[in-house]
């Protein structure tokens, strides 16, 4: 286990960094003053030092200089600096420091930099190419699925980013389900951009009877409703500066006060925030509080747009078709080769939400058991809108074969012999195809 020395006087940033590094499996000692860190660095080994350049007693540069002079084995130094101090950080790099990050920074980027220096090449945890994922078969979604159990078990605050419709709430619900497998804890979802600004404080924190005109009874806010469970705040970047201050206070104290109330109410919950905005850029522009940014960005999950992960498109389509069949109490529809080609070619500006809407519409309006491209797309222009992303013939043929093999295996409940006979191939050939397409065929090939 790598041991990190963190030197940071800001309590919010220090706590956020400490929480995240511990979550990632590091051992970490946090010092708020440079002199205290110097004393520790002189007496025990560290694998890396992360230091703010500006400290209340001595500067991070002074700490670095003294360690270089006084410590026999100097650990790699990574500096946290404001833009105005970049020249000092660059100068320290010339004198032997490892790297630096400029505020505001993504904690995940800092984690990556630290891993590069403390872990040997090739030791980073990766997800196998054929590992199944409840979120999708693409490499990006397999990686998120692999991280999810650890995050659900240990992280109290998570930030999910991605374009509108990409599935941020689905990810939040997945984390909640992993943390509460019995399903007894509440999951409360709130769209911060959909609540009028004059009502959002009462909605989040609640109010006492008579707190304002129209408050005829006591109302528990979303924070209280989510007690012991998960509160999902979507479009967090839409909060006003005043509400950002209130949210920061609650995250620090883990308690709320209803409007018109005098008592503080303890809340024990996981907070998952989401946005389709670039909060880091908003911090630089002064439109989002920097301290709140670091408080909610302890663990950051970025969900890529659907157009950048074509491996997920047909998987999602078949999943949504199965959901529709269950809701309508009918046999699942299938997709024609033309429909699959059109789905892969489309640019998906509305991401997963658009795909869901198109599948639902086709299942409602079409009487066909096998859905065509015309069932999914009303006009030829829609089909051609993503023509630049049209798959090659080899790619389409491969995907068609994969889908058919998977469907036959499902029909025969995974019985290799029966599926191979139906496909007209040997058991060994079926095993080879399953390995190639990542269909979960484990063990040695059959004779």
ZILINQUI-V480742 format. One record per pair of residues at least 4 apart in sequence whose C-alpha atoms are under 6 Angstrom apart, sorted by the first residue. I is the first residue (numbers start at 0). J is the second residue. D is the distance in whole Angstrom. If there is no record, write none. Layout:
i;j;d
I;J;D
I;J;D
//
This chain:
i;j;d
0;25;6
1;25;5
1;46;6
2;26;5
2;27;6
2;45;5
2;46;5
3;27;5
3;45;6
3;46;6
3;47;5
3;48;6
4;27;6
4;28;5
4;48;5
5;29;5
5;48;6
5;49;5
5;50;6
6;30;5
6;31;6
6;50;5
7;13;6
7;31;5
7;51;6
8;31;4
9;13;6
10;14;6
12;293;6
13;17;6
14;18;6
15;294;6
15;297;5
19;297;6
20;25;5
21;25;5
30;36;6
33;57;6
46;74;6
47;74;5
47;75;5
48;76;5
49;76;6
49;77;5
49;78;6
50;59;6
50;78;5
50;79;6
51;59;6
51;78;6
51;79;4
52;58;6
52;59;4
52;80;6
53;58;5
54;58;5
65;69;6
66;70;5
75;97;6
76;96;5
76;97;5
77;97;6
77;98;5
77;99;5
78;99;4
79;99;6
79;100;5
80;84;6
80;101;5
81;101;6
81;102;5
91;96;5
92;96;4
114;118;5
126;142;6
129;437;4
132;136;6
132;141;5
134;140;6
135;140;5
135;311;5
136;311;6
137;310;5
137;311;6
147;151;6
150;154;5
151;174;5
151;178;5
152;178;6
155;269;5
156;270;5
156;271;6
156;295;6
157;271;5
157;298;5
158;271;6
158;272;5
158;273;6
158;295;6
158;296;5
158;299;5
159;273;5
159;299;6
159;300;5
159;301;6
160;273;6
160;274;5
160;275;6
160;301;5
161;275;5
161;301;6
161;302;5
162;275;5
163;275;6
164;349;6
164;350;5
164;351;6
164;352;5
165;304;6
165;350;5
165;351;5
176;180;5
184;228;5
185;225;6
185;228;5
186;228;6
186;229;5
187;225;6
187;230;5
188;231;5
189;232;5
189;233;6
190;233;5
191;233;6
191;234;5
192;234;6
192;237;5
194;199;6
200;204;6
201;205;5
201;206;6
202;220;5
203;220;5
203;221;5
203;222;6
204;220;4
204;257;5
205;218;5
205;219;5
205;220;4
205;257;5
206;217;6
206;218;5
206;257;5
206;258;4
207;217;4
207;259;5
207;260;6
208;214;5
208;215;5
208;216;4
208;217;5
209;214;5
209;215;6
210;259;5
219;223;6
225;229;6
225;230;5
226;266;5
226;267;5
226;268;5
227;267;5
227;268;5
228;268;5
229;268;5
229;269;5
229;270;6
230;270;5
231;271;5
231;272;6
232;272;5
233;272;6
233;273;5
234;273;6
234;274;4
235;273;6
235;274;6
238;242;6
247;291;6
249;253;5
249;254;6
253;266;6
254;264;5
254;265;4
254;266;5
255;263;6
255;264;5
256;263;5
281;286;5
281;287;5
282;286;6
282;287;5
282;289;6
292;296;6
305;350;5
306;346;6
306;347;6
311;315;6
321;331;5
324;328;6
324;329;5
324;330;6
324;331;5
332;368;5
332;369;6
333;369;5
334;338;6
334;369;5
334;370;5
335;369;6
335;370;6
335;371;5
337;372;6
338;371;5
338;372;4
341;382;6
344;385;5
344;386;6
344;388;5
344;389;4
345;385;4
346;385;4
349;353;5
357;375;6
361;365;5
361;374;5
361;375;6
370;374;6
372;376;6
373;377;6
380;384;6
390;394;6
392;396;6
407;418;6
408;413;5
408;418;6
409;413;6
415;419;6
419;424;5
419;425;6
419;426;6
427;444;6
427;445;5
433;437;6
433;438;5
433;440;6
434;440;6
//
